[in-house]
């Protein structure tokens, strides 16, 4: 099984911190948070930091780390990935155009980034 650290330059714990969600309880491989989707204040949103997935035991909302950010900010997964990488200062690859594979636009100037991932 491929770990998410091979696929993404961040983990779900980074996403939780970025969103500023309230952590009610920390365990070695999981976090319990207040659910921002159903309003639960008793820490029923479980975040598995090993698998990078989450699920609210009250409302049933669930998904991966991109889905958590995307649903919280009402955006798509591709935009979520880009925004998380930019907020954390990490490199990202946009694969829609092979000619511009390692290029991104920022404030009108072009910056070339070298992808750290073999699979790109």
C-alpha positions in Angstrom: 0.0 0.0 0.0 1.3 3.4 -0.9 1.5 5.9 1.9 0.1 9.3 1.5 3.5 10.9 2.2 4.6 9.4 -1.2 1.6 11.0 -2.9 1.0 14.3 -1.1 3.5 16.8 0.4 1.3 17.1 3.5 -0.8 15.0 5.8 -4.3 15.3 7.2 -2.9 16.8 10.5 -1.5 19.7 8.5 -5.0 20.2 7.0 -6.6 20.2 10.4 -4.1 22.7 11.7 -4.5 24.9 8.6 -8.3 25.0 9.0 -8.0 25.8 12.7 -10.4 23.0 13.8 -10.7 22.4 17.5 -9.0 19.2 18.6 -10.8 17.6 21.6 -8.6 14.6 22.0 -5.3 13.3 20.6 -4.4 9.6 20.3 -1.2 8.2 18.6 -2.9 7.6 15.3 -6.1 9.7 15.4 -7.6 13.0 16.5 -11.1 13.8 17.7 -12.5 17.1 16.6 -15.6 19.2 16.8 -17.4 18.7 13.5 -17.7 21.9 11.4 -20.4 20.3 9.2 -23.0 19.3 11.7 -22.0 21.6 14.6 -21.2 18.8 17.0 -19.2 20.1 20.0 -18.3 16.8 21.6 -15.5 15.7 19.4 -17.2 13.2 17.2 -15.3 13.9 14.0 -12.5 11.2 13.9 -9.4 11.9 11.9 -7.2 8.9 11.2 -3.7 10.4 10.8 -2.2 7.0 9.5 -4.7 6.6 6.7 -5.4 10.4 6.1 -9.1 10.0 6.3 -11.9 11.5 8.5 -15.5 10.6 9.5 -18.0 12.3 11.7 -19.7 9.7 13.9 -22.8 12.0 14.3 -23.6 13.2 10.8 -21.8 10.6 8.7 -19.7 13.1 6.7 -16.5 11.4 5.6 -13.6 11.5 3.1 -9.9 12.1 2.6 -7.8 15.1 3.5 -8.6 17.0 0.3 -12.3 16.4 0.8 -12.1 17.8 4.3 -10.5 21.0 3.1 -12.7 21.2 0.0 -16.0 20.7 1.9 -15.0 23.2 4.6 -14.1 25.9 2.0 -16.8 25.0 -0.6 -14.3 24.2 -3.3 -13.2 21.3 -5.4 -10.4 18.8 -4.6 -8.0 20.2 -7.3 -8.4 23.7 -5.8 -8.1 22.3 -2.3 -4.8 20.7 -3.2 -3.4 23.8 -4.8 -4.5 26.1 -1.9 -3.1 23.7 0.8 0.2 23.5 -0.9 0.4 27.3 -1.3 -0.6 27.9 2.3 1.9 25.4 3.6 4.6 26.6 1.2 5.0 23.2 -0.4 5.6 22.4 -4.1 2.7 21.0 -6.2 2.3 19.6 -9.6 -0.6 20.5 -11.9 -0.9 17.7 -14.5 -3.5 19.0 -16.9 -1.0 20.4 -19.4 2.2 18.4 -19.9 4.0 21.4 -21.4 3.4 23.4 -18.3 3.8 20.5 -16.0 6.2 22.1 -13.6 5.2 25.7 -13.9 2.8 27.8 -11.9 1.7 31.4 -12.2 2.1 33.6 -9.1 1.5 37.4 -9.0 2.0 37.7 -12.7 5.4 36.0 -12.8 6.2 32.5 -13.8 8.1 30.3 -11.3 9.5 27.0 -12.4 9.2 24.2 -9.8 10.8 20.9 -9.9 8.5 18.1 -8.9 9.7 16.0 -6.0 7.6 13.0 -7.0 8.6 10.2 -9.3 5.1 9.6 -10.6 4.4 13.0 -12.2 
